[in-house]
């Protein structure tokens, strides 16, 4: 078979490129084990929704590639303390985690998916379209299978996936329609994924315009926004390959935007992801734990700012 430009990229880089956006990594599972949808959490969670009836509280889950595993840990800490959000806005990795959460999955169900889905379940090399290494259709299909084909408007709580319009450079928040397609568009790092086509518009990664979507969370009707920033100052990790160069560029570009957006949040939770690179998928459990610890540290301040808004059990 003749070689293609993709043949010259390291196999590990191809796998991590997809996993970085989807927060899905290969684990020590049987190679041919089937990935089955998890049953979403009950529509009425055991813990009392925060901000019910007022104030309404929303989560703004930022991008961060592999560091996005930390979002899961933050959600676990909040859920254990009895806090449930009234809305979620997510960018890139945050859009994937946020969609699962908004659809009704518990943080523990999300964690199970993240730890067991194989790279081959989402890696669909784009042979016909040279505008990206991966088509993104496999990611879209997988998300919809896990969410049992629910469109966004049927989610348990309001949700939006932040994307960037490729032609105009404007932000577009997807609040209805195909959930898998919305996540795919929000995760479509230029050069890695082919731009996603939604309603006649080409959309790419939302991190280009809003890596920490605080304003979009507030526009979902929130009075109090908890932002989860899993980013870290850029590291010198450009020597490994194409994907690392792209991610390093995103980190450099997005840092100033994140700082500006964080100032607009009512509370910012920042897991310590500084010891992890954006392509470090071997440490996903440690990153989930880092998010959990950060979420636990934020609980006293959250209780002070939102007294009586959580109930255990």
C-alpha positions in Angstrom: 0.0 0.0 0.0 1.5 3.4 -0.9 2.4 5.6 2.0 0.6 8.8 2.9 1.8 11.9 4.8 0.1 10.4 7.9 2.3 7.3 7.7 5.3 9.5 8.7 3.7 10.6 12.0 4.5 8.5 15.0 1.6 6.1 15.9 1.6 7.4 19.4 1.1 10.9 18.2 -1.9 9.9 16.1 -3.6 8.2 19.1 -2.9 10.9 21.6 -4.2 13.5 19.1 -7.6 12.1 19.3 -7.5 11.2 23.0 -6.3 14.7 23.9 -9.5 16.2 22.5 -11.9 13.5 23.6 -10.3 12.7 27.0 -10.5 9.1 26.1 -7.5 6.9 26.6 -6.5 3.3 26.1 -6.5 1.2 29.3 -5.5 -2.3 30.2 -8.6 -3.8 28.8 -9.1 -6.7 26.4 -8.3 -5.4 23.0 -11.6 -6.5 21.4 -13.8 -5.5 24.4 -16.9 -3.7 23.2 -17.6 -0.2 24.5 -21.2 -0.2 25.7 -23.3 2.9 26.6 -23.7 3.6 30.3 -27.1 4.2 31.7 -27.5 7.9 32.4 -28.0 9.0 36.0 -31.6 9.4 37.1 -33.3 12.5 36.0 -33.7 13.5 39.6 -30.3 13.3 41.3 -30.0 12.3 44.9 -28.4 15.6 45.8 -30.2 18.9 45.7 -29.4 21.1 42.7 -27.3 24.1 43.7 -29.0 27.4 43.0 -32.5 25.9 43.2 -34.6 28.0 42.9 -32.2 31.0 43.2 -29.5 31.7 42.5 -29.0 29.6 39.4 -25.4 28.2 39.3 -23.6 27.2 36.1 -20.3 25.5 35.4 -17.8 26.8 32.8 -15.5 23.9 31.9 -12.4 25.0 30.0 -10.3 23.3 27.4 -7.0 21.6 28.2 -6.6 18.5 26.1 -5.4 15.6 28.4 -5.5 17.9 31.4 -9.3 17.9 30.9 -9.4 14.7 32.9 -9.2 17.0 36.0 -12.8 18.2 35.2 -14.1 14.7 36.2 -12.4 15.0 39.7 -13.9 18.4 40.3 -17.4 17.1 39.4 -16.9 14.2 41.8 -16.0 16.5 44.7 -18.9 18.8 44.1 -21.3 15.9 43.7 -20.1 14.3 47.0 -20.8 17.6 48.8 -24.3 17.7 47.4 -23.8 20.3 44.7 -25.4 20.0 41.3 -25.2 22.6 38.6 -28.2 24.2 36.9 -26.4 24.6 33.5 -23.0 23.8 31.9 -21.0 25.5 29.2 -17.9 23.7 27.9 -15.1 24.3 25.5 -13.2 21.5 23.8 -12.4 18.9 26.4 -14.8 20.7 28.7 -17.5 20.3 26.1 -17.1 16.6 26.1 -17.2 16.2 29.9 -19.9 18.9 30.2 -22.2 17.2 27.7 -22.1 13.9 29.6 -22.8 15.7 32.8 -25.6 17.8 31.4 -27.2 14.7 29.8 -27.6 13.1 33.3 -24.4 11.0 33.8 -22.8 11.0 37.2 -19.1 12.0 37.5 -18.4 8.3 38.2 -20.0 7.2 35.0 -18.1 9.8 33.1 -14.9 8.6 34.7 -15.6 5.0 33.7 -16.1 5.9 30.1 -12.9 8.0 30.1 -10.9 5.2 31.4 -12.1 2.4 29.2 -12.8 3.7 25.7 -10.0 2.7 23.3 -8.2 4.9 20.9 -9.4 2.9 18.0 -13.0 3.7 19.0 -12.4 7.4 18.1 -9.5 7.4 15.7 -10.8 7.8 12.1 -8.0 8.9 9.9 -9.2 11.3 7.2 -8.0 9.8 4.0 -10.2 11.8 1.6 -10.0 15.2 3.3 -6.6 16.6 3.9 -7.8 19.5 6.1 -7.2 17.5 9.2 -5.7 14.2 10.3 -9.0 12.9 11.7 -12.5 13.2 10.3 -14.1 13.4 13.7 -17.1 11.2 12.7 -16.1 8.4 15.1 -16.0 10.8 18.0 -19.4 12.2 17.1 -20.8 8.7 16.9 -19.3 7.6 20.2 -20.7 10.6 22.1 -24.1 10.0 20.7 -24.0 6.3 21.5 -23.0 7.1 25.1 -25.8 9.7 25.4 -28.3 7.4 23.8 -28.9 9.7 20.9 -30.2 12.5 23.1 -30.2 15.9 21.4 -29.0 18.8 23.5 -32.5 20.2 24.1 -33.4 16.9 25.9 -30.5 17.1 28.4 -31.3 17.2 32.1 -29.9 20.7 32.4 -29.2 23.4 29.8 -25.8 23.0 28.0 -23.8 24.7 25.3 -20.7 23.7 23.4 -18.5 26.6 22.5 -17.1 26.6 18.9 -15.4 29.0 16.5 -16.8 29.8 13.1 -13.9 29.2 10.7 -14.8 31.8 8.1 -15.6 34.7 10.4 -13.7 33.8 13.5 -16.8 34.5 15.6 -17.9 32.4 18.6 -20.9 30.2 18.1 -22.4 28.4 21.1 -24.3 25.3 20.2 -27.3 24.9 22.5 -29.5 22.5 20.6 -29.3 19.7 18.1 -26.9 16.8 17.6 -24.9 16.5 20.8 -22.1 14.4 19.3 -21.7 16.9 16.4 -21.6 19.8 18.9 -18.8 18.1 20.9 -17.0 17.2 17.7 -17.1 20.8 16.6 -15.9 22.2 19.9 -13.0 19.7 19.9 -11.9 20.3 16.3 -8.4 21.6 16.8 -7.4 23.0 13.3 -5.0 20.7 11.6 -5.9 17.7 13.8 -9.6 17.4 13.1 -11.4 18.3 9.9 -13.7 21.3 10.6 -17.2 20.2 11.5 -20.0 21.2 9.3 -23.1 22.5 11.3 -26.0 24.1 9.6 -23.8 25.0 6.6 -21.0 26.5 8.7 -17.6 25.1 9.2 -16.8 25.1 12.9 -13.5 24.5 14.8 -12.2 24.3 18.4 -13.9 26.8 20.7 -10.6 27.4 22.5 -9.6 29.8 19.8 -12.1 32.4 21.0 -13.2 31.3 24.5 -11.0 28.7 26.3 -12.9 29.3 29.6 -16.5 29.9 28.7 -17.7 32.0 31.6 -19.9 34.4 29.6 -21.6 31.5 27.8 -22.3 29.9 31.1 -23.9 33.1 32.4 -26.0 33.4 29.2 -27.6 30.1 30.1 -29.4 32.0 32.8 -26.8 31.6 35.6 -26.5 34.0 38.5 -23.3 32.4 39.8 -20.7 30.9 37.6 -18.1 28.3 38.8 -15.2 28.2 36.3 -12.9 25.2 36.1 -9.6 26.1 34.6 -7.5 23.0 33.9 -4.8 24.9 31.9 -1.3 25.6 33.0 1.4 28.0 31.7 3.0 26.7 28.5 5.7 24.1 28.8 8.6 23.3 26.6 7.1 20.2 25.1 7.4 21.0 21.4 10.1 18.4 20.6 7.9 15.3 20.4 6.0 15.9 17.2 3.3 17.7 15.3 0.6 17.3 17.9 2.8 18.7 20.7 3.6 21.7 18.6 -0.1 22.4 17.9 -1.0 22.0 21.6 1.9 24.2 22.7 0.6 26.9 20.3 -2.9 26.7 21.7 -1.6 27.0 25.2 0.4 30.1 24.3 -2.5 31.7 22.5 -5.1 30.9 25.1 -3.3 31.9 28.3 -4.2 35.6 28.1 -7.8 34.8 27.1 -8.2 32.4 30.1 -6.9 35.0 32.5 -9.4 37.6 31.2 -12.3 35.1 31.2 -11.5 33.9 34.7 -12.0 37.4 36.1 -15.6 37.3 35.1 -16.4 34.1 37.1 -17.8 34.2 40.6 -15.5 31.3 41.7 -12.6 29.7 39.9 -11.4 26.2 40.6 -7.8 25.5 39.4 -6.6 21.9 39.7 -2.9 21.6 39.9 -2.0 20.2 36.5 1.4 21.9 36.3 3.3 18.6 36.5 1.3 17.1 33.5 1.8 17.9 29.9 -1.3 18.3 27.6 -0.4 15.0 26.0 0.2 13.0 29.2 -2.4 10.3 28.9 -0.6 7.9 31.1 -1.4 10.1 34.2 -5.1 10.4 33.6 -6.0 8.9 37.0 -3.6 11.3 38.7 -5.2 14.2 36.9 -8.7 13.1 38.0 -7.4 13.1 41.5 -5.8 16.5 41.1 -9.3 17.8 40.1 -10.9 16.1 43.0 -8.5 17.7 45.5 -9.0 21.1 44.0 -12.8 20.6 44.2 -12.5 19.7 47.8 -10.4 22.8 48.6 -13.1 25.0 47.0 -15.9 23.7 49.1 -15.5 26.0 52.1 -15.5 29.1 49.9 -18.5 27.7 47.9 -20.4 27.1 51.1 -19.7 30.6 52.2 -20.8 32.1 48.9 -23.8 29.9 48.5 -25.0 29.1 52.0 -27.6 26.3 52.3 -27.4 25.4 48.6 -26.1 21.9 49.1 -27.5 18.8 50.8 -25.7 15.6 51.5 -27.0 12.3 50.3 
